[in-house]
Amino acid sequence: MQRLVVTVLLASVAGTFPALAQPAPLNPYYYSVPPQPRYAPPQPAPVAAQPYDAPQLVEPQGPDLGGGFIEFIFSGGQTRHGRPAYQPQPVPPMMQPMPPAYAYIPARPVMQASLPPARPMLDPRFLKQEVAYHGDEKPGTIIINTPERMLYLVQEDGKALRYGIGVGRPGFTWAGVHEVTEKREWPDWRPPNDMLQRRPELPRYMAGGPENPLGARALYLGSTLYRIHGSNEPWTIGQQVSSGCIRMRNEDVVDLYERVGIGAKVLVI
C-alpha cells in the first residue's frame, strides 16, 4: 500500500512541473520585464537646431518621377532621392545688414576756435649784437641808421652794440642830431594832436604798462615829440611802422636805458 502512494505522488509532481525539465529560452525578450542595468549614465538633452544650421532632408509630397531634371521641374525644385531640397535659410546674425540705429553717420566737422593770426618771427639779425665800429663818434653816442633799421651804441676799443629797431613809415622818417633830455620807466602815453587827427579812435591818455605802445622805457630827444622807446608789438621790429619814433624790443630798450645818460648825443641818419 505504501509503495502505491509513493508512486502516485511522484507521478503528480512530474506532471505538475514539466517546465522545470525544459531548457531556458534563447530570446532575451522572453521575459515580460527586461533586466535593468545597475547604473544608467545620464543622457545629454538634445540641442535645438540653430536658425542658420545646414538645410535638412525634406521628403516632398507628390508622385515619384524617378529623380533627375524631370522630377526637379515638376516637383517645384524638390527631389526624393537623398538630395536636400532647396530651402531659403536665414542669414547668420553676423552677416545681416546693420540696423538703422547703428548705421554709419558722417562725422561732424570739428569746430576750431578762432585764433589770432600768427605773428611773423623776428629776423635774428635784429637781435642785440656786438659789432666792430670804425667811425669818428666817441663812446656813448647813439647812431640811428634808418635805412638799415639799426641803432648803434658806440663802445670803447672800436666796438659798438647794435640793436634792431622799427622806424617811421614812408613820409614820417627824419634825420638830424639831438641829445637825450629825459628818461622814463613805463611812461604814460598822450598821442599828439596830429596823430589824433589821423586816428581819432586812439585814446587821449594811456597809463604806462605792458599794453602801452611806449613799452618799458622811453628816451626823449631834445624838444621834439620823437622818442626812443619800447613796444608792445615786438614783431614790428625791422619795419617802417611808426609815426617817426624809434621803437625797440622791451628787453633791448631796458638794456640801452641802463647804458645811456642824460645829454647823450643821438645821430639820426
C-alpha positions in Angstrom: 0.0 0.0 0.0 2.8 2.4 0.9 4.5 1.7 -2.5 1.4 2.7 -4.3 1.1 6.0 -2.5 4.7 6.9 -3.3 4.3 6.1 -6.9 1.2 8.3 -7.3 2.9 11.3 -5.6 5.9 11.1 -7.9 3.7 10.9 -11.0 1.8 14.0 -9.8 5.0 16.0 -9.2 6.3 15.1 -12.7 3.1 16.2 -14.4 2.6 19.4 -12.5 6.1 20.9 -13.2 7.0 19.8 -16.7 8.6 23.2 -17.4 11.3 22.6 -14.9 12.7 19.9 -17.1 12.8 22.2 -20.3 15.9 24.2 -21.3 15.9 28.1 -20.8 14.7 30.1 -23.9 17.4 31.8 -26.0 15.3 35.0 -26.7 16.4 37.8 -24.2 13.0 39.5 -24.6 11.2 36.3 -23.4 10.7 37.8 -20.0 7.9 40.3 -19.6 10.2 42.8 -17.8 13.7 43.1 -19.3 16.6 43.2 -16.9 17.7 46.7 -15.8 21.4 47.7 -15.5 22.7 48.6 -12.1 23.7 52.2 -13.3 22.5 54.1 -16.3 24.6 57.2 -17.2 22.5 60.4 -17.8 21.9 61.2 -21.4 22.5 64.8 -22.6 19.5 66.8 -23.6 19.0 67.2 -27.4 20.3 70.5 -28.7 17.8 72.6 -30.6 18.9 73.4 -34.1 20.1 77.0 -34.7 18.4 79.2 -37.3 21.4 79.1 -39.6 22.1 75.3 -39.4 22.6 73.3 -42.6 19.3 72.5 -44.5 17.6 69.2 -43.6 16.4 66.5 -46.0 12.8 67.1 -46.9 10.5 64.4 -48.3 8.2 66.3 -50.8 4.6 65.2 -51.4 3.7 64.0 -54.9 4.4 61.3 -57.4 7.8 59.7 -57.7 9.1 60.6 -61.1 12.4 58.8 -60.7 14.5 61.9 -59.9 16.6 63.9 -62.3 15.8 67.0 -64.2 12.1 66.0 -64.9 11.3 65.5 -61.3 13.1 68.7 -60.4 10.8 70.7 -62.8 7.5 69.0 -61.9 8.2 68.9 -58.1 8.9 72.6 -57.8 12.7 72.2 -57.2 12.4 69.3 -54.7 13.7 65.7 -55.1 13.1 62.4 -53.4 16.4 60.6 -53.8 18.6 61.6 -51.0 19.3 65.1 -52.1 18.5 68.1 -49.9 15.6 70.1 -51.2 16.4 73.8 -51.6 15.1 75.8 -48.7 16.0 79.5 -48.1 18.0 79.7 -44.9 18.0 82.8 -42.6 21.2 84.9 -42.8 23.5 84.4 -39.8 23.4 87.4 -37.4 27.0 88.4 -38.1 26.1 88.7 -41.9 22.8 90.6 -41.5 22.7 94.2 -42.6 23.4 96.8 -39.9 20.2 98.1 -38.3 19.4 101.8 -38.7 20.4 102.5 -35.1 24.0 101.6 -35.8 24.1 102.9 -39.4 27.1 105.0 -40.3 26.7 108.7 -39.5 29.2 111.1 -41.1 31.4 112.8 -38.6 30.6 116.4 -37.9 33.2 118.9 -38.8 35.3 119.9 -35.9 34.7 123.5 -34.8 38.0 125.1 -34.2 38.4 128.1 -32.0 39.2 131.3 -33.9 42.8 132.0 -33.2 44.6 135.3 -33.8 46.8 135.4 -36.9 50.3 134.1 -36.4 52.9 136.8 -35.8 55.9 136.7 -38.1 59.2 135.6 -36.4 61.8 138.3 -35.7 64.7 138.1 -38.1 67.7 137.0 -36.0 69.9 139.8 -37.4 67.7 142.3 -35.5 68.8 140.8 -32.2 71.3 142.6 -30.0 74.9 142.0 -31.1 78.4 143.4 -30.6 79.9 144.6 -33.8 83.0 146.4 -35.0 82.9 150.2 -35.3 85.4 152.4 -37.3 83.7 155.8 -37.2 84.6 159.0 -35.5 81.9 159.2 -32.8 83.0 158.9 -29.3 81.8 156.2 -26.9 78.3 156.7 -25.5 77.0 158.2 -28.8 73.8 156.7 -30.3 73.7 156.4 -34.0 70.4 155.5 -35.7 70.7 154.2 -39.2 67.2 154.5 -40.6 67.8 152.6 -43.9 69.4 149.7 -42.1 66.7 149.7 -39.2 69.6 149.5 -36.8 70.7 151.5 -33.7 74.3 151.6 -32.7 75.7 152.5 -29.2 79.4 153.3 -29.6 81.7 151.4 -27.2 85.4 151.6 -26.4 88.1 149.8 -28.4 86.4 150.2 -31.8 83.3 148.3 -30.9 79.6 149.0 -30.8 76.4 147.4 -29.6 73.9 147.0 -32.4 70.1 146.8 -31.8 67.3 146.2 -34.3 64.7 149.0 -34.4 61.4 150.0 -36.1 61.4 153.3 -37.8 58.8 155.8 -39.3 56.6 154.9 -42.1 57.3 156.5 -45.5 56.8 160.2 -45.1 57.4 160.1 -41.4 61.2 159.5 -41.3 63.6 162.2 -40.3 67.3 162.9 -39.8 69.3 165.1 -37.5 71.3 165.5 -34.4 69.7 165.6 -30.9 70.5 164.6 -27.4 68.7 162.7 -24.6 66.9 165.2 -22.5 64.7 162.9 -20.4 64.4 159.2 -19.4 61.2 157.5 -18.1 60.3 154.0 -17.0 57.0 152.6 -18.1 56.0 156.0 -19.4 52.4 157.3 -19.9 51.3 158.0 -23.4 49.4 161.0 -24.7 49.1 160.9 -28.5 49.9 164.3 -30.1 47.2 166.2 -31.9 48.4 165.5 -35.4 48.2 161.7 -34.6 44.7 162.1 -33.2 43.6 163.8 -36.3 44.8 160.9 -38.4 43.5 158.3 -36.0 40.6 159.7 -33.9 39.9 156.2 -32.4 43.0 156.4 -30.3 42.7 157.2 -26.5 43.6 160.6 -25.3 45.6 159.1 -22.5 47.0 155.7 -21.5 48.8 154.9 -18.3 52.2 153.1 -18.5 52.1 149.3 -18.5 52.6 146.2 -20.7 49.8 147.3 -23.1 51.2 150.8 -23.5 52.6 151.5 -27.0 55.7 153.2 -25.5 56.7 149.9 -23.8 59.0 149.6 -20.8 61.3 152.6 -21.2 61.5 155.9 -23.2 64.3 158.2 -24.0 63.1 161.7 -25.1 65.1 163.5 -27.8 65.6 167.2 -27.3 62.4 169.3 -27.6 60.9 167.1 -30.3 58.0 164.7 -30.0 60.2 161.9 -31.0 61.4 159.2 -28.6 63.4 156.0 -28.5 61.0 153.7 -26.7 60.0 150.1 -26.2 57.0 148.5 -27.8 54.0 146.2 -27.1 54.4 144.9 -30.7 57.9 143.3 -30.9 57.2 141.6 -34.2 57.2 145.0 -35.9 61.0 145.5 -35.2 62.8 145.9 -38.5 59.9 147.5 -40.3 58.7 151.0 -41.2 55.6 151.3 -38.9 55.8 154.3 -36.6 54.9 158.0 -36.8 58.6 158.9 -36.5 59.6 157.4 -33.2 62.3 154.8 -32.9 60.8 151.7 -31.3 62.8 148.7 -29.8 62.1 145.5 -28.1 61.4 146.0 -24.4 64.4 143.9 -23.3 66.6 146.0 -25.7 65.4 149.4 -24.7 65.9 148.4 -21.0 69.5 147.5 -21.8 70.0 150.8 -23.7 68.3 152.8 -20.9 70.9 151.5 -18.3 73.9 152.4 -20.6 72.9 155.9 -21.7 72.7 159.0 -19.6 71.1 162.4 -19.9 72.9 164.5 -22.5 74.0 161.6 -24.7 74.3 162.5 -28.3 71.8 161.0 -30.8 72.7 161.0 -34.5 69.9 160.0 -36.9 70.9 159.3 -40.5 
